[in-house]
Structures are given as C-alpha cells and as structure tokens.
Amino acid sequence: MAEGTIKRLTEKGFGFIDTGTGKDMFFHMSNLEGVRYDELREGQKVSFVAGEGPKGPRAENVRPI
C-alpha cells in the first residue's frame, strides 16, 4: 500500500492525496475503508492502493494511518 497526506477535501465528497511524488491522487468517499468522509481532515496521513477510475488514476481502499 502507498501512503500520503490528505491535501484537500471538498464539500462534494471527494479529495486529493499528496503522494510525495509531485502528483496528487484523486479519491472519492466511496473508496474509503474504516472511516467516514466527514471524519477525515486535511493534513491527515492515509494509506491507499493506486487504481484507475473512469477519468484517470484514483486512490482506492483509502484508510487513515
């Protein structure tokens, strides 16, 4: 599993993870595990699996560390 930091959360139920590689990873609240979207906060460390969505790369199985 990859790790990163939540960079930005939106009111529409998605956000972006800073992966440390210069490219942010998109995630949707439907890809969370063990946590609700409203429990997340910017700057929080998470682990995830890099996957592919209909519009490009996305984080799946996102979990707080």
Sequence and secondary structure as in RCSB ss.txt:
>XXXX:A:sequence
MAEGTIKRLTEKGFGFIDTGTGKDMFFHMSNLEGVRYDELREGQKVSFVAGEGPKGPRAENVRPI
>XXXX:A:secstr
 EEEEEEEE TTSEEEEE SSS EEEEEGGGB SS GGG  TT EEEEEEEEETTEEEEEEEEE 
